[in-house]
Amino acid sequence: MGVEKDKSDTSIIMDDDEFNRSMEPILSEKGKVYAATADRDPHDINAHLKVGFEDVIAEPLSSHSFDRVWIGSHAAFELVKFLFYRVLTTLLAVPMAFLLGLLFGLLSCIRIWIVMPVLQSFLMLLPSVQVVWRIKCSSSPKIKTFFCPPAHFSPYAFFFCKWR
């Protein structure tokens, strides 16, 4: 029977259907409800392109233009940026997507069917070449001094020689 020091959390429990019905606007049957667009850049690949008017044009405190000029230039900047982007994407988006699809498909095909088989073949043959190269290095002093690294070198310096 004293003063309670703990704050209790309160919450309102509502069914999802009741909550959604109460929040939806009343529309006729012909009206359409559009879902919010998904984030088209979820990994922020183009974060550096989020440029606003204040990022490009800034007036110091000592020199200000008229407020109507500032507001008009801001509106013109945003409108031209928006319209120019829309026009360019309308003209270039589908052809560029087609060309980039071809390019990445070609690169994937080359990597899957040419590069990786050649690389795996090379890695399969490498132990045999390594044995032959080690025999050459141990038998010839000239090759040993010029092409076989000493034991303290990095293993990536010459990957054909085994360390002694």
N, C-alpha and C positions, 0 to 999 in steps of 0.2 A: 504494500500500500504506500509506496513512495513514488518518487519521480522516476519514470522509465527513461533510461538513457539510450536504449537501442531503438534504432529506427526500423520500422517494419516496412517491407516493400509491399506495395499494393499493385494489383494488376486487374485488368478487366478481361474476362474470358468470354470470347464470342465465337460462334461457329463461323467458319470461312464463308459459307454461303450467305449468312445473314450480313456479314461484314461487306461482302462484295455487292450484295443487292442494295445496301444502303448507300454505298459510295458511287454507284453507277448513275450516270445521268439518265433521265427518262427520255427515251428515243422512240420514234415511230418504228414500225417494223422495217421500213425501207432504209432507215438510217444505218450507217456502218460505223463500227467502232474499230479503230486501227490501234494495234499494239505499238508500244514504244519501240523504236528501232534499236537493234542490238548494237553494242559497241563494235565499231568496225576496225578499231585498232586496239585490241585488248592487251597487247604486249608493249604498247607505246613505242612502236618502231619509228613513227614520225612525230615524236614529241617536239622536235626542233622546228617543225612547221607550224606550230600553233602560235602564229604571230598576230598580235592585235595592233590597233592603231597607235596605242601608247608605246609599243615596242619600236615603232618605226619613226613616228613624229612626236617629238617632245619639246615643249617650250619651257625655258627656264623661268624662274619667278621674275627676273628682271625684264623680260620682254614677252608680253602676252598679246595675242591678236584679239580682235573683237570676239565676244562669245558666240555670235551667230556664225562667224567665219569658222571658228573652231568646231562648232556643232555640224555645220555644213560640210566641212572637209572630212570630219569623222564619218558622217553618213555616206559621203561620196566614196571614201576609201572602202568602207565595208560593202557597199553596193557593188562597186566595180570588182572587188576581190571575189565576191559571191558569184556575180554573173559571169565573170571571166572563167572562173573555175568550172562553173556549170557548162559553159559553152565548150571549153576544152575537153572536159570529160565526156561530153556528149559526142564530140567528134573523134576523140582518140582512145577512149576506154576499151571499146570492143576490139578494134584492130590491135592495140597494144597487148590486150589480154590474149588474143590469138597468137601473136608473135612470141610473147613470153611463154605461153603454153608450149609452142613448138620448140623453143630454145631449151626450156627445162626438161621437156620430154626427150629431146636429143641428148642433152647432157646426162640424164639418168640412164638412157640406153647405152651410151658410150661407157659410163662408169660400170654398169652392171655386166655388160656383155664383152667389153674389151679390157678395161683397166684392171678390174679385179681378177679375171682369169690370168692375165699376164703377170700380175703381181704375185698371185698364189703359185704360179709355175716357177717364178724366180725364187720365191722363198723355199719351194721344194728342192730346187737345184742348189741352193746356197750351201748346205752342209757338204755336198760333194766337192764343190769348188773350194770351200774352205780347207778341206783335207789336202787337196792338190796344192793349193797355195802355201800351206804350212810346210809341206815337203820341199817345195821350191825355196822357201825362205830359209829353211834349215840347211839346205845343201849348197846354196850359192851365197857367198859373203856380200857380193855387190847388191843383190836383190834384198838381202837382209838389212843392209844399212839404209837403203833408199826407200823401200816400200813397206817394211814391217816396222810398226811403231814400237817404242820401248814399253815396258810394262806399266809405267805411270801415266800413259796417255789415256784419253777417253776411249771407251769401247766403240764409240761411233766414228772415231777418226779414220780407221781403216777396218771395215767389218769383215774383211777376208782373212785376217790373221788371227790365230788363237793366241791368247796371252801366255807367256812363258812363266 
